[in-house]
């Protein structure tokens, strides 16, 4: 009976690892650090792929990144930060004067 429970618990742990992910470190860094253990992990992103320059925001991100940080490698983390900054700037533009 113990062996069966151990297998069941091991399966639950593998399933949890395969379907749960709060990835703030970045996809590439996660895969590098996890190595073969990353296999089967489902990773979701809150931004589109950073190579989809057919999206105007991604195109602007890539243009700004290459202009201001020409040696930087595009990533989901920096794209998300770029979008966050765009939201903050737009909020400041719309805020009432003197706020």
N, C-alpha and C positions, 0 to 999 in steps of 0.2 A: 504494500500500500504506500509506503514511504517513497519508493521510486516513482510511482505514478504521480504523487503530489509534487515531487521535485521536477519532473518533466513538465507538469502543468504550470508550475510557477515559472520555470525557464521559458516556456512558450509565451506566457503572459508578459514577461519582461522583454522578450524579443519583439512582441507585437507592440508594446508601448513604445519601444525605441523606434520602431519602424513608422509609427503614425503620429508621434507627438514631437513637436519641434517649436521652440520659441527661439528662433535663430537671430540673435542680434550681433553675433560675431562676424557674420558674413559667410555665404555659401562656400566660397573658395577656401577660406581659412578653416571652416569646419571640416571639409573633406580632407584637407592637408593634415589636420590634427588627428582626426578619427581614423585615417588610413582605411584599411579594409573593413573596419567596423562601420564605416559610413554606408557600405553597400546595403541597399534596400530602404534607406531612410527617405521619407517623402518630405521634401522641403517646399514650403509655400513662400511666396514673396508678395509684398504689398504694392510693388511697383512692376511695371512691365520689364521685359528683358532689356538690358542696357544696350543691346545691339539693334533694337527695333527703331531705327531712326526715321521710320515712316510716321511715328508718333511725334507731334511737334515738341512736346516737353522733353522727350528723350533726345531729339535732334538738338535742342537748345542746350541741354545738359552736356552733350558730347562736344558741341562747339565751345562752350564756356570752359569745359575741362581741358580741352586741347589748347585753348588760348592762355588760360591762367596757370594751368598745371600740366605743361606738355609732357612731362615724364610720368604722370600718374596713369595708372591702369584703371579703366572704367570698372565699376562694381555695383552690385545691388545696394550696398551700404551707402556709397557716396551718392548714388542716384536718389535714394530715399532722403538723404540729408538735403540734397538740392531741391527736391519737391517740398520738403518741410520749410526750407528757407523761402521758397516762392510763396507759400501760404502765409508765412509771417509778414513778408513784404506787402502782399495784397491786403492783409488785415490792417497793417499800418496805414496804407494809402486810403482805406475806407473809413478809418477811425475818425471821429469828430475832432476838429481842431482843438488843441489844448488838452487833449486826453492823455 
